[in-house]
Amino acid sequence: MAVRLGGDEDELAENSEINVTPFIDVMLVLLIVFMIAAPLATVDAPVDLPRSNAKSAPPEGKPIFLSISQDLSLRLGNDAVSREELARAVERASGGNREERIYLRADRRVDYGEVMEVMNRLREAGYGKVALVGLDSGR
């Protein structure tokens, strides 16, 4: 056991350095939180989903309707179209305007994967504005 009996050496010197270790720990935790939350907040295919209780707005100009029947056949307006011909048919119907909104109607018995496959084909063709059409809640 040692005892110091000096006068001036007992005073504590001021430390002007900041301890950054807690700051780094907080930043790493925030980084992990954002790495987990960011993929959950992104949507790959932008879709305008109408609310069932809102009044539907009439489409501007002549709307382009793409329908998926129960037998998975596609119709652009009233004309039957194959999946391979879909991009060219939509381009003809829109006049080459890639900003044109496509109204997608699907039978309720059509598998969700089929609807997504058609939406992916539209997106690959450059048409990112897709609106899903459903029945009004008043019907």
Buried (B, 14 or more C-beta within 10 A) or exposed (E): EEEEEEEEEEEEEEEEEEEEEEEEEEEEEEEEEEEEEEEEEEEEEEEEEBEEEEEEEEEEEEBBBBBBBEEBEBBBEEEEBEEEEBBEBBBEBBEEEEEBBBBBBBEEEBEEEEBEEBBEBBBEBEBBBBBBBEEEEEE
